[in-house]
Amino acid sequence: MFLEFFYNLRARGVPVTTHTWLALVDALARGLHNNTLDGFYQVARCILIQSEAHYDDFDRVFAETFRGVQADARNLLSQLEEWLRDPKSLEHLDPELRAQLAAMDLEQLRRELLERLEQQKERHDGGNRWVGTGGTSPFGTGGMNPAGIRVGGGGSRSALAVADARRFREFRRDLVLDTRQIAAALRRLRRLTRDDGKLILDLGETIDATARNCGDIEVVMNPERHADVRLLLLLDVGGSMDPHAELVSRLFSAAHQGGGFKELRSYYFHNCVYQRVFADAAFTKPVSTAELLKTLDSKWTVVLVGDAYMHPGELTMSSGDWWESARGPSGLTWLARLADRFPRSAWLNPEPPSLWRSGTIAEIARVFPMFQLTLAGLDDMVRHLRRPALSSERRNRVATLARGR
């Protein structure tokens, strides 16, 4: 059964390793679960799950795997639970009788509870002996006995009930991000590929290479890592992006407060990048897009955030954008110039991928690799930006569009 649980977790996509599984087996051998299913649930989740993003999947697998473990116990208790529903209560209890009831010790209560469970055959309310509701019996729920043992009613929920509740659905990796999660994901951008430079001993890769080499030492030297990631963040605001304003605001805050980049610049645009972007969301502080292309080198990482949804003319017209009266390249050309200048570039879209297959979204997705603004999407984007691999078709299209053709 436990191995089935392990493989069910792996099938669900939960990254359970042999190391963590052996740690769980050791914990069970030490009795840390107190020999209960509830204890096993707590210990297993603590050891096996390394990220809250997998809590919901863990609960679903746990419920599916162990649902039958307590079936017999549930059948035995179902009748007792029926007896204890809708408890009736007494209005008062004589002080002298209360003192007598409080004098019973715990061991005596336990013995009498087991005896009465063997003898009782039906529901009972308001009495002083049977397991029931109300009354002065020391066993049941809703009664007046000060020294009783509560049976049913209230109490903590079982592990299966907790798992069925799926309290961690909001932590799933396909949901939108909060500021803390965004910052954690963006910090992974700092682990980009190494630049050429002085070679130093890479201890981690040396250990891995030696292990793969059956113990024969293999020294791995790599260029020194530097915190040299510079991020250009371009944010679409207004219009169809208004419903996503809070999410984009979180991304903006996370990038500035928790990204840890060597340099970060952020600018705003509406629908599409044209001849100018803006340093403020009110569009009062313009910055030349051509100047950005000229002054920022190709090692900058560029992330554009927007729904990519607009009138087709805004993307393809060449007679000037909405903010400029002078003639100039189309919006698609400006986007292609950004993609051509900065190989490490991507587009984050808050809309679901089901809407990306047509219209202006599809056209922009042919210029920039597009990822959804969720935790999983952000992780995918970071992996792409660390080692961008563009198809020859995309590179050729970008180069052609960048020349205004």
C-alpha positions as CSV (number, residue, x, y, z in Angstrom):
1,M,0.0,0.0,0.0
2,F,2.8,2.4,0.9
3,L,4.6,1.8,-2.4
4,E,1.3,2.4,-4.3
5,F,1.1,5.8,-2.5
6,F,4.7,6.5,-3.7
7,Y,4.0,5.7,-7.3
8,N,0.6,7.5,-7.2
9,L,2.4,10.7,-6.1
10,R,4.9,10.3,-8.9
11,A,2.1,9.7,-11.5
12,R,0.4,12.9,-10.3
13,G,3.6,14.8,-10.9
14,V,4.7,15.3,-7.3
15,P,8.5,15.2,-7.3
16,V,8.9,12.5,-4.6
17,T,12.5,11.2,-4.6
18,T,13.9,7.9,-3.3
19,H,15.8,9.8,-0.7
20,T,12.7,11.4,0.8
21,W,10.8,8.2,0.6
22,L,13.4,6.4,2.6
23,A,13.3,9.2,5.1
24,L,9.6,8.6,5.5
25,V,10.1,4.9,6.0
26,D,12.6,5.6,8.7
27,A,10.1,8.0,10.4
28,L,7.5,5.3,10.4
29,A,10.0,2.8,11.8
30,R,10.6,5.2,14.6
31,G,6.9,5.6,15.3
32,L,6.7,9.3,14.6
33,H,3.3,8.8,13.2
34,N,1.9,7.4,16.5
35,N,0.6,4.4,14.6
36,T,-2.4,6.3,13.2
37,L,-3.5,7.3,9.7
38,D,-3.8,10.9,10.8
39,G,-0.2,10.8,12.1
40,F,1.0,9.2,8.8
41,Y,-0.7,12.0,6.8
42,Q,1.1,14.7,8.8
43,V,4.5,13.0,8.7
44,A,4.3,12.0,5.0
45,R,3.3,15.5,4.0
46,C,6.1,17.1,6.1
47,I,8.8,14.8,4.6
48,L,7.7,14.3,1.0
49,I,6.4,17.7,0.0
50,Q,9.1,20.4,-0.5
51,S,6.8,23.1,-1.9
52,E,3.3,24.3,-0.9
53,A,2.5,24.2,-4.7
54,H,2.2,20.4,-4.3
55,Y,-0.1,20.3,-1.2
56,D,-3.2,19.9,-3.2
57,D,-1.9,17.1,-5.4
58,F,-0.7,15.4,-2.2
59,D,-4.1,15.6,-0.6
60,R,-5.8,14.2,-3.7
61,V,-3.4,11.2,-4.0
62,F,-3.7,10.6,-0.2
63,A,-7.5,10.5,-0.4
64,E,-7.5,8.2,-3.4
65,T,-4.9,5.8,-2.0
66,F,-6.1,5.4,1.6
67,R,-9.8,5.9,1.3
68,G,-10.5,2.3,2.1
69,V,-8.2,2.0,5.1
70,Q,-10.7,3.1,7.7
71,A,-13.8,1.7,5.9
72,D,-14.4,-1.1,8.5
73,A,-14.0,1.4,11.4
74,R,-16.5,3.7,9.7
75,N,-19.0,0.9,9.4
76,L,-18.7,0.1,13.0
77,L,-19.0,3.8,14.0
78,S,-21.8,4.8,11.7
79,Q,-24.5,3.5,14.0
80,L,-22.9,5.2,17.0
81,E,-22.7,8.5,15.1
82,E,-26.4,8.2,14.2
83,W,-27.2,7.9,17.9
84,L,-25.3,11.0,18.7
85,R,-26.9,13.3,16.2
86,D,-29.0,16.3,17.3
87,P,-28.1,16.1,21.0
88,K,-30.7,17.0,23.6
89,S,-29.5,19.0,26.6
90,L,-30.6,19.4,30.2
91,E,-31.5,22.8,31.5
92,H,-29.6,22.4,34.8
93,L,-27.7,19.9,36.9
94,D,-27.9,19.6,40.7
95,P,-24.6,20.8,42.3
96,E,-24.4,17.7,44.6
97,L,-24.8,15.3,41.6
98,R,-22.2,17.3,39.6
99,A,-19.7,16.8,42.5
100,Q,-20.4,13.0,42.6
101,L,-19.9,12.7,38.8
102,A,-16.6,14.6,38.9
103,A,-15.2,12.2,41.3
104,M,-15.0,9.4,38.7
105,D,-11.4,8.6,37.5
106,L,-10.3,8.2,33.9
107,E,-9.6,4.4,34.1
108,Q,-13.0,3.7,35.5
109,L,-14.6,5.8,32.7
110,R,-12.7,3.9,30.1
111,R,-13.7,0.5,31.5
112,E,-17.4,1.5,31.7
113,L,-17.4,3.0,28.2
114,L,-16.2,-0.3,26.7
115,E,-18.7,-2.3,28.7
116,R,-21.6,-0.1,27.7
117,L,-20.7,-0.1,24.1
118,E,-21.0,-3.9,24.1
119,Q,-24.4,-3.8,25.8
120,Q,-26.1,-0.8,24.1
121,K,-28.3,-1.6,21.1
122,E,-30.0,1.7,20.3
123,R,-29.9,5.5,20.5
124,H,-30.5,7.1,23.9
125,D,-31.1,10.8,24.9
126,G,-31.2,12.4,28.3
127,G,-30.2,9.5,30.5
128,N,-27.5,8.8,33.1
129,R,-26.0,5.6,31.8
130,W,-25.9,4.9,28.1
131,V,-23.7,6.5,25.4
132,G,-26.0,9.2,24.2
133,T,-26.8,12.9,24.0
134,G,-27.7,15.2,26.8
135,G,-28.3,13.8,30.2
136,T,-25.8,13.1,32.9
137,S,-24.1,10.0,31.4
138,P,-20.3,10.4,31.3
139,F,-20.3,9.1,27.7
140,G,-21.6,10.9,24.6
141,T,-22.1,14.4,23.5
142,G,-24.1,17.5,24.6
143,G,-24.4,16.2,28.2
144,M,-23.9,17.8,31.6
145,N,-21.3,15.4,33.1
146,P,-18.2,17.4,34.1
147,A,-16.0,14.2,34.1
148,G,-17.2,12.6,31.0
149,I,-15.6,11.3,27.8
150,R,-17.0,13.0,24.7
151,V,-17.9,10.5,21.9
152,G,-18.6,12.2,18.5
153,G,-19.5,15.8,18.0
154,G,-16.8,18.4,17.4
155,G,-13.1,17.3,17.6
156,S,-10.4,17.4,15.0
157,R,-11.1,16.0,11.5
158,S,-9.5,12.8,10.3
159,A,-6.7,12.8,7.8
160,L,-9.0,11.6,5.0
161,A,-11.5,14.4,5.8
162,V,-8.7,17.0,5.7
163,A,-7.4,15.6,2.4
164,D,-10.9,15.6,0.9
165,A,-11.3,19.3,2.0
166,R,-8.5,20.2,-0.4
167,R,-7.6,23.3,1.6
168,F,-4.5,24.0,-0.5
169,R,-6.1,24.4,-3.9
170,E,-5.0,28.0,-3.9
171,F,-1.3,26.8,-3.8
172,R,-1.6,24.9,-7.1
173,R,1.0,25.8,-9.7
174,D,-1.5,26.6,-12.4
175,L,-3.0,29.5,-10.4
176,V,-1.9,33.1,-10.6
177,L,0.8,34.4,-8.3
178,D,1.1,36.4,-5.2
179,T,4.0,38.9,-4.7
180,R,6.1,36.5,-2.7
181,Q,5.8,33.7,-5.3
182,I,6.6,36.1,-8.1
183,A,9.7,37.3,-6.3
184,A,10.9,33.8,-5.7
185,A,10.5,32.8,-9.3
186,L,12.2,36.0,-10.6
187,R,15.2,35.4,-8.4
188,R,15.8,32.2,-10.4
189,L,16.6,34.4,-13.3
190,R,19.9,35.2,-11.6
191,R,21.0,31.7,-12.4
192,L,21.6,32.4,-16.0
193,T,24.3,30.8,-18.0
194,R,27.9,31.7,-17.1
195,D,29.8,34.3,-18.9
196,D,33.3,33.6,-20.3
197,G,36.0,34.5,-17.8
198,K,38.4,33.1,-15.2
199,L,37.9,29.4,-14.6
200,I,37.3,28.2,-11.1
201,L,36.6,24.9,-9.5
202,D,33.0,24.0,-9.7
203,L,32.6,21.8,-6.6
204,G,29.0,20.7,-7.2
205,E,29.6,19.6,-10.8
206,T,32.9,17.9,-9.8
207,I,31.1,15.8,-7.3
208,D,28.4,14.9,-9.8
209,A,31.0,14.0,-12.5
210,T,33.0,11.9,-10.1
211,A,29.9,10.0,-8.9
212,R,28.9,9.3,-12.5
213,N,32.5,8.2,-13.1
214,C,32.3,5.5,-10.5
215,G,34.5,7.3,-8.0
216,D,37.3,8.3,-10.3
217,I,37.9,12.0,-9.6
218,E,36.9,14.2,-12.5
219,V,37.6,17.9,-11.9
220,V,35.2,20.3,-13.5
221,M,36.3,23.9,-14.1
222,N,33.7,26.6,-15.1
223,P,33.8,30.4,-15.5
224,E,33.1,32.2,-12.3
225,R,29.5,33.2,-11.7
226,H,28.6,36.9,-11.3
227,A,25.3,38.5,-10.3
228,D,25.2,40.3,-13.6
229,V,21.5,39.9,-14.6
230,R,19.9,43.1,-16.0
231,L,16.2,43.0,-16.6
232,L,14.1,45.2,-18.8
233,L,10.4,44.9,-17.8
234,L,7.8,46.3,-20.2
235,L,4.2,46.5,-18.9
236,D,1.0,46.9,-20.8
237,V,-1.5,49.0,-18.9
238,G,-5.0,50.3,-19.5
239,G,-7.9,49.0,-21.7
240,S,-8.2,45.3,-21.7
241,M,-5.4,45.0,-19.1
242,D,-7.5,46.7,-16.5
243,P,-8.9,43.4,-15.1
244,H,-5.3,42.3,-14.6
245,A,-4.0,45.5,-13.0
246,E,-3.6,44.0,-9.5
247,L,-1.7,41.0,-10.8
248,V,0.6,43.2,-12.9
249,S,1.1,45.4,-9.9
250,R,2.3,42.4,-7.9
251,L,4.7,41.5,-10.6
252,F,6.1,45.0,-10.7
253,S,6.5,45.1,-6.8
254,A,8.1,41.7,-6.7
255,A,10.6,42.6,-9.5
256,H,11.7,45.8,-7.7
257,Q,11.6,44.5,-4.2
258,G,12.6,40.9,-4.4
259,G,14.2,40.2,-7.8
260,G,17.8,41.0,-6.7
261,F,18.9,42.0,-10.1
262,K,22.1,44.0,-10.8
263,E,20.0,46.5,-12.7
264,L,16.3,46.7,-13.4
265,R,14.4,49.1,-15.7
266,S,10.6,49.1,-16.1
267,Y,8.5,51.0,-18.6
268,Y,4.9,51.1,-19.7
269,F,3.1,50.8,-23.0
270,H,-0.5,50.5,-24.2
271,N,-1.4,47.4,-26.2
272,C,1.9,47.4,-28.2
273,V,5.4,48.9,-28.1
274,Y,5.8,51.8,-30.6
275,Q,8.3,54.5,-31.0
276,R,8.1,55.4,-27.3
277,V,7.5,53.7,-24.0
278,F,6.9,55.5,-20.8
279,A,8.5,55.7,-17.4
280,D,5.1,56.2,-15.7
281,A,1.7,54.6,-16.1
282,A,0.1,58.0,-16.8
283,F,2.2,58.2,-20.0
284,T,3.7,61.6,-19.2
285,K,7.4,60.6,-19.2
286,P,8.3,59.2,-22.7
287,V,11.4,57.2,-23.4
288,S,12.5,56.5,-27.0
289,T,12.3,52.8,-27.9
290,A,15.1,53.3,-30.4
291,E,17.3,54.7,-27.6
292,L,16.7,51.7,-25.5
293,L,17.7,49.4,-28.4
294,K,20.9,51.5,-28.9
295,T,22.0,51.9,-25.2
296,L,21.2,48.4,-23.8
297,D,23.4,45.6,-25.0
298,S,22.1,42.2,-26.0
299,K,22.9,40.6,-22.6
300,W,19.9,42.3,-21.1
301,T,16.9,40.1,-20.4
302,V,13.6,41.5,-21.6
303,V,10.1,40.5,-20.3
304,L,7.0,42.0,-21.8
305,V,3.7,41.7,-19.8
306,G,0.4,42.1,-21.5
307,D,-2.6,40.3,-22.9
308,A,-1.4,40.9,-26.5
309,Y,-5.1,41.7,-27.4
310,M,-5.7,44.7,-29.6
311,H,-7.2,45.9,-32.9
312,P,-5.1,44.3,-35.7
313,G,-4.4,47.8,-37.0
314,E,-2.5,48.7,-33.8
315,L,-0.1,45.9,-34.5
316,T,0.4,46.3,-38.3
317,M,-0.2,49.9,-39.2
318,S,2.8,51.9,-40.4
319,S,1.3,55.4,-40.5
320,G,2.1,56.1,-36.9
321,D,0.8,54.7,-33.6
322,W,-2.0,56.1,-31.4
323,W,0.5,58.3,-29.6
324,E,2.5,59.6,-32.6
325,S,1.4,61.6,-35.6
326,A,4.7,61.0,-37.5
327,R,5.0,58.0,-39.8
328,G,7.1,55.1,-38.4
329,P,7.5,51.4,-38.3
330,S,4.5,49.2,-37.3
331,G,4.0,47.9,-33.8
332,L,4.9,44.4,-35.0
333,T,8.2,45.8,-36.3
334,W,9.1,47.4,-33.0
335,L,8.4,44.1,-31.2
336,A,10.5,42.2,-33.7
337,R,13.4,44.7,-33.1
338,L,13.2,44.1,-29.4
339,A,13.2,40.3,-30.0
340,D,16.1,40.6,-32.4
341,R,18.2,42.8,-30.2
342,F,17.6,40.8,-27.0
343,P,17.8,37.0,-27.5
344,R,16.8,36.5,-23.9
345,S,13.3,37.8,-24.2
346,A,9.8,36.5,-23.5
347,W,6.1,37.6,-23.2
348,L,4.0,36.9,-20.1
349,N,0.3,36.8,-20.8
350,P,-2.3,36.8,-18.0
351,E,-4.9,35.3,-20.3
352,P,-5.3,31.5,-20.5
353,P,-3.5,29.8,-23.5
354,S,-6.8,28.8,-25.0
355,L,-7.1,32.4,-26.2
356,W,-3.7,32.5,-27.8
357,R,-4.5,30.7,-31.1
358,S,-5.8,33.6,-33.1
359,G,-5.8,37.3,-33.7
360,T,-3.0,39.6,-32.5
361,I,-2.1,37.2,-29.7
362,A,-1.1,34.5,-32.2
363,E,1.0,37.1,-34.2
364,I,2.9,38.3,-31.1
365,A,3.4,34.7,-30.0
366,R,5.3,34.1,-33.3
367,V,7.7,36.9,-32.3
368,F,8.2,36.2,-28.6
369,P,8.0,32.9,-26.8
370,M,4.8,33.4,-24.7
371,F,4.1,32.1,-21.2
372,Q,1.1,32.3,-19.0
373,L,1.4,34.6,-15.9
374,T,1.1,31.7,-13.4
375,L,3.7,30.0,-11.2
376,A,4.1,27.2,-13.7
377,G,4.3,29.6,-16.6
378,L,6.8,31.8,-14.8
379,D,9.0,28.8,-14.1
380,D,8.8,27.8,-17.8
381,M,9.8,31.3,-18.8
382,V,12.8,31.3,-16.5
383,R,14.0,28.0,-17.9
384,H,13.7,29.4,-21.4
385,L,15.5,32.6,-20.6
386,R,18.4,30.8,-18.9
387,R,19.1,28.9,-22.2
388,P,17.0,30.5,-25.0
389,A,16.5,28.1,-27.8
390,L,14.7,29.7,-30.7
391,S,13.6,27.8,-33.8
392,S,15.1,28.8,-37.1
393,E,11.6,29.7,-38.3
394,R,11.1,32.2,-35.4
395,R,14.6,33.7,-35.9
396,N,14.0,34.2,-39.6
397,R,10.6,35.8,-39.0
398,V,12.0,38.1,-36.3
399,A,14.9,39.2,-38.5
400,T,12.6,39.9,-41.5
401,L,10.1,41.9,-39.4
402,A,12.8,43.8,-37.7
403,R,13.9,45.1,-41.1
404,G,10.3,46.4,-41.6
405,R,9.3,43.8,-44.1
